[in-house]
Amino acid sequence: MIVDPSPEIYDIPRAVHFDGEVMRIFQAMGLADAVGRLSAPGKKISFTNGKNWTLFEQDLSVVPRHNGWFNNQFFNQPRLEACLREGVSRYPNVTFRSGWALSSLDQVADKVRVQITYTGTDQTSIETEQTELVSARYVLACDGASSLIRTLLAIPQEDLHCDEPWLVCDLMLDGKEEFNRSGLQICDPARPTTLIPCEGNHIRWEFMLNAENEIEGVEEEAAVRAMMAPHLWRLSPNLTAEDGELVRAKVYKFHALIAETFQQGQVFLLGDAAHQTPPFLGQGLCAGVRDAYNLCWKLAGVIQGNHPASILETYTSERRPHVNEVITTAVAHGAIIQARNPLKATVRDCYLMLGRAFPFLVSFLKFGEGWNLGPGLFGIEGAPSPGGPVGEPLPQGRVQQRQDGQPTNTLWSDELLGTGYTLIGFNVDPASLLAKNRNYDGLSTLHIGPEASLHEIEGELMNWATEHAVGLALVRPDRQVFGICRKGPDLAPQLEQLIDRLYRQLEQHS
Ligand SMILES: Cc1cc2nc3c(=O)[nH]c(=O)nc-3n(C[C@H](O)[C@H](O)[C@H](O)COP(=O)(O)OP(=O)(O)OC[C@H]3O[C@@H](n4cnc5c(N)ncnc54)[C@H](O)[C@@H]3O)c2cc1C
């Protein structure tokens, strides 16, 4: 059951960007086509200074597509939410109580008792009480930044320090004029400004405010258009300060916060209830989608009796370090963009320009992926190492199925991974390495290579296997690599050890 006090989708765009891993999650939900129709890949992002010198540039179309999809895509949040709501309506076992809010909860034995209260205005739909008691085995708190559930559970938040006021505006152009579709971070110490052409004719503008006392009156249309005016030429020389419809202008104080735990008993925090990041990387909503994907297969496994309940503890241990790294990177981007001191800004300009010649100097500027999960359900001790291959998503590529050497159909490799654990052999049939007298519950196998009935088109998976010397990869239901066996003559014993480790890990958690 889903409860949400707002009868309507919040119609103000907040998030405008998601990455390739998040698109892959929408694909897993069967919504790739629907989400694809409402999103568009980004072109380029540039950082300039107040004198309009280019400090840093990234062509977004060449950022590797580890997950198969463009790594920087732009969309409109209300349209995405409508698409997700429609998606959920495919499931007859989900009840959506719109206009109802959770008002209290307590955990008793293995149940969570939840009180929900009607907050809507449609009195005709209320037949009896305005409150109801619901008993749930698990509660997922997706109730946003000021989460009542987080407050009721008294879960403290760690402050990663970024509390700056910004004016966030959305301008819809009429589409008659072509305009430059590159995103810009204008790192002008006089007024740091973000200008992002999003999907369609939507332009996102963000203006850093000088101080708390500047907030008064800045949301008014005339004030907003005056702030946009000096930058309109960047979009098109023909644009004037009157063009387009200003759909909103709102002051936000960006925050960098992370809950100390994402779980208390049978209640889990997800999305902004668990963490808040300044939006410099466009990763807040992305982190929430990743939370749900990490948790839900584990919950399904527990409810279906395939996993012990204690596996749910890996939700915090895996997700929290990942989110922490995302927020820390966003705060680092923020420090670059938000430099107000002219001397510091000049040092920054010199450093970034040096980075154009020596890219390793600016490798901390990340656009998309590269953050690792923390320790959890993996075939290694401790936390997965940065750079993989364990604890990162298996790459996704287009593959061809073949019969008698002839291609039959082309599809995404994920479509061939089961809903359980999958053992993938690169140039080796994993089924041939499994012991005949052992029961491999919940495991399916896949053989990729020129000799196999499955053939890669571009070679993303095979290149990844070659790069990491992987002979076999054991992949979790959420496409994260649980463990690998290195290429070599001892693949079969390595595989038995890896599978022992998986079953032991699951037992350890029981
Ligand atoms: C200006 C701005 C730009 C951003 N840009 C990006 C971006 O480009 N990319 C990105 O990934 N992220 C971005 N974000 C962040 C992103 O918008 C949020 O991270 C995301 O919307 C959070 O989703 P959520 O579902 O966790 O919370 P919310 O969207 O806040 O939803 C919370 C829901 O909980 C409901 N609720 C509240 N109280 C209760 C209750 N008691 N009982 C039941 N339900 C309740 C609310 O009605 C609401 O529907 C941006 C944010 C801002 C402000």
The ligand as a MOL file (V3000), in Angstrom:
LIG
                    3D

  0  0  0     0  0            999 V3000
M  V30 BEGIN CTAB
M  V30 COUNTS 53 58 0 0 0
M  V30 BEGIN ATOM
M  V30 1 C 16.2120 22.6550 -7.3410 0
M  V30 2 C 16.4160 21.1810 -7.2850 0
M  V30 3 C 17.0500 20.5520 -8.3500 0
M  V30 4 C 17.2360 19.1860 -8.3270 0
M  V30 5 N 17.8380 18.5760 -9.3900 0
M  V30 6 C 18.0150 17.2410 -9.3850 0
M  V30 7 C 18.5130 16.5600 -10.5310 0
M  V30 8 O 18.7740 17.1570 -11.5680 0
M  V30 9 N 18.6750 15.2100 -10.4580 0
M  V30 10 C 18.3510 14.5020 -9.3550 0
M  V30 11 O 18.5530 13.2770 -9.3550 0
M  V30 12 N 17.8170 15.1040 -8.2720 0
M  V30 13 C 17.6290 16.4520 -8.2630 0
M  V30 14 N 17.0300 17.0630 -7.2060 0
M  V30 15 C 16.6180 16.2660 -6.0500 0
M  V30 16 C 15.2780 15.5520 -6.2710 0
M  V30 17 O 14.2770 16.4290 -6.7130 0
M  V30 18 C 14.8660 14.9180 -4.9590 0
M  V30 19 O 15.9770 14.1780 -4.4790 0
M  V30 20 C 13.6980 13.9760 -5.1310 0
M  V30 21 O 12.5700 14.6500 -5.6220 0
M  V30 22 C 13.3560 13.3340 -3.7900 0
M  V30 23 O 12.3620 12.4000 -3.9880 0
M  V30 24 P 11.6610 11.7500 -2.7390 0
M  V30 25 O 10.6030 10.8630 -3.3330 0
M  V30 26 O 12.6590 11.1670 -1.8250 0
M  V30 27 O 11.0040 12.9760 -1.9750 0
M  V30 28 P 9.8350 13.9410 -2.4620 0
M  V30 29 O 9.8680 14.1080 -3.9450 0
M  V30 30 O 9.9400 15.1600 -1.6170 0
M  V30 31 O 8.5250 13.1500 -2.1300 0
M  V30 32 C 8.1100 12.9240 -0.8010 0
M  V30 33 C 6.6870 12.4160 -0.8470 0
M  V30 34 O 6.3050 12.0220 0.4680 0
M  V30 35 C 4.9990 12.4710 0.6870 0
M  V30 36 N 4.8070 12.5870 2.1490 0
M  V30 37 C 5.2430 13.5650 2.9740 0
M  V30 38 N 4.8320 13.3240 4.2360 0
M  V30 39 C 4.1440 12.1670 4.2070 0
M  V30 40 C 3.4660 11.3910 5.1970 0
M  V30 41 N 3.4140 11.7570 6.4830 0
M  V30 42 N 2.8470 10.2550 4.8200 0
M  V30 43 C 2.8810 9.8410 3.5160 0
M  V30 44 N 3.5180 10.5350 2.5460 0
M  V30 45 C 4.1380 11.6820 2.8800 0
M  V30 46 C 4.9090 13.8000 -0.0500 0
M  V30 47 O 3.5650 14.1510 -0.3430 0
M  V30 48 C 5.6930 13.4730 -1.3170 0
M  V30 49 O 4.8750 12.9290 -2.3260 0
M  V30 50 C 16.8090 18.4400 -7.2040 0
M  V30 51 C 16.1660 19.0680 -6.1540 0
M  V30 52 C 15.9530 20.4280 -6.1900 0
M  V30 53 C 15.2320 21.0680 -5.0590 0
M  V30 END ATOM
M  V30 BEGIN BOND
M  V30 1 1 1 2
M  V30 2 1 2 3
M  V30 3 2 2 52
M  V30 4 2 3 4
M  V30 5 1 4 5
M  V30 6 1 4 50
M  V30 7 2 5 6
M  V30 8 1 6 7
M  V30 9 1 6 13
M  V30 10 2 7 8
M  V30 11 1 7 9
M  V30 12 1 9 10
M  V30 13 2 10 11
M  V30 14 1 10 12
M  V30 15 2 12 13
M  V30 16 1 13 14
M  V30 17 1 14 15
M  V30 18 1 14 50
M  V30 19 1 15 16
M  V30 20 1 16 17
M  V30 21 1 16 18
M  V30 22 1 18 19
M  V30 23 1 18 20
M  V30 24 1 20 21
M  V30 25 1 20 22
M  V30 26 1 22 23
M  V30 27 1 23 24
M  V30 28 2 24 25
M  V30 29 1 24 26
M  V30 30 1 24 27
M  V30 31 1 27 28
M  V30 32 2 28 29
M  V30 33 1 28 30
M  V30 34 1 28 31
M  V30 35 1 31 32
M  V30 36 1 32 33
M  V30 37 1 33 34
M  V30 38 1 33 48
M  V30 39 1 34 35
M  V30 40 1 35 36
M  V30 41 1 35 46
M  V30 42 1 36 37
M  V30 43 1 36 45
M  V30 44 2 37 38
M  V30 45 1 38 39
M  V30 46 1 39 40
M  V30 47 2 39 45
M  V30 48 1 40 41
M  V30 49 2 40 42
M  V30 50 1 42 43
M  V30 51 2 43 44
M  V30 52 1 44 45
M  V30 53 1 46 47
M  V30 54 1 46 48
M  V30 55 1 48 49
M  V30 56 2 50 51
M  V30 57 1 51 52
M  V30 58 1 52 53
M  V30 END BOND
M  V30 END CTAB
M  END
